[in-house]
Amino acid sequence: MNTLESLSFDNTYARLPPAFHRRVEPTPLPDPYLVSFNGEAAALIGLDPRESARPEFVEYFAGNRPLPGSEPVSAIYAGHQFGTFVPQLGDGRAILLGEAVGADGLRWDVQLKGAGLTPFSRMGDGRAVLRSTIREYLCGEAMHGLGIPTTRALCIVGSDEPVYRETVETAAVLTRLAPTHVRFGSFELFYYRGQLERVRELADYVIAQHYPHLAGGEVRYLDFLREVIARTAGLLARWQAVGFAHGVMNTDNMSVVGLTMDYGPFGFLDEFDAGFVCNHSDYGGRYAFDQQPGVALWNLSRFAQTLIPLVERDAAVDALNEFAPLFADDYARLMRARLGLETERPEDALLLSGLLGILQENGVDYTLFFRRLCDFDTREGARNDALRDMFVDPTAFDAWGALYRERLSAEASEDAARGVRMRRVNPAYVLRNHVAQRAIERAQGGDYAEVDALLELLRRPFDERPGMERYAEPPPEGGRRVVVSCSS
């Protein structure tokens, strides 16, 4: 295991020409302190977890002291934000320290988020607040626990320095890990500037680092596009299956390696609502839950456009046409597993759509319903009251339950074995907004125990945890709804 001073860095992105980034140093954070440390993320870069107890740890990850081997840069990119092209964005509050190589040879970007002003901060202050860093810190680990590709987080370092958002808050720095932070908007920047050789250079870089099996192929750029499409389709299928809404699917928030990244106004479904809008700033509902697959395809179309100098247009269109069937197949497979079905039958689509319809009509909690469904009793006359009582109109569940029982019988499903399978894919715990908010409010008062408790819980969301039942419950009836926006 490495010490802080012996981390193995190989900074390939920093070695790209200055057109791709700007050299920058973090702005020191006054009187920093450790809020939370993630030992599982430390293992990815081979860092000895005992290093987190050293005073130097906080200094390095507050941006107050240069980490040996690092070469800090901020990346430049553009993007379509809420459908409108913005010709230059870039890391306005994030600084890439470098790429740490783990014992397995895999490299991870080590990025400080909230480390101060960069050349791309525009009118911002370059800081992050404790509230938003806790949300991203916990959600990245929650998504990883659910088996969904995601950025990770090593730690949160806090400070009492005031930061002005809707109210006065305190500053924090999140150390984020990812295989890469290159995004669709990274390509858009150079395409719309007419710098087509830069597009090629960036494509060659991403292929060499993250799709090496494509390097040297005659149609490698087309193959690259197809793989990005396939990864994005799989990612979106997982979001939809688990009930996750990203909230701000701009092209500058879409990863070229198919990761969930840039957690802001996200939300997991409580009561099922296909049109759920988790972002208070999304006035038109562009990024509503049920719009996410379509938005992903729209974003992929913008990405494909940047590769037109390298890929034949008709071939790019054919590649984009692969998205819908890939997404549909992945989503159907995931939902069959959530329903405990081992075979595929033509009636499955109607069974699922019928279920989602009655969940919406009755305002049924999405995560809790599927977890209780693991105990569905197929015996004749069984009432399944734990499920039935979730519905305002229990007869709606009775009618669907009869179809479900018949479908299970058709494949001779055995209740106990099916329940075991289903509990492996239907989580007991997701990061509900009211749960995250409770941890945030305690942390703002100086108590970080709830953050650490949630970190541990969400790593293994499929395991029952006696005494932790409150984390699986929906928001209290009549409770204040947590509102999140792009500042979250």
Disulfide bonds with the S-S distance in Angstrom:
none
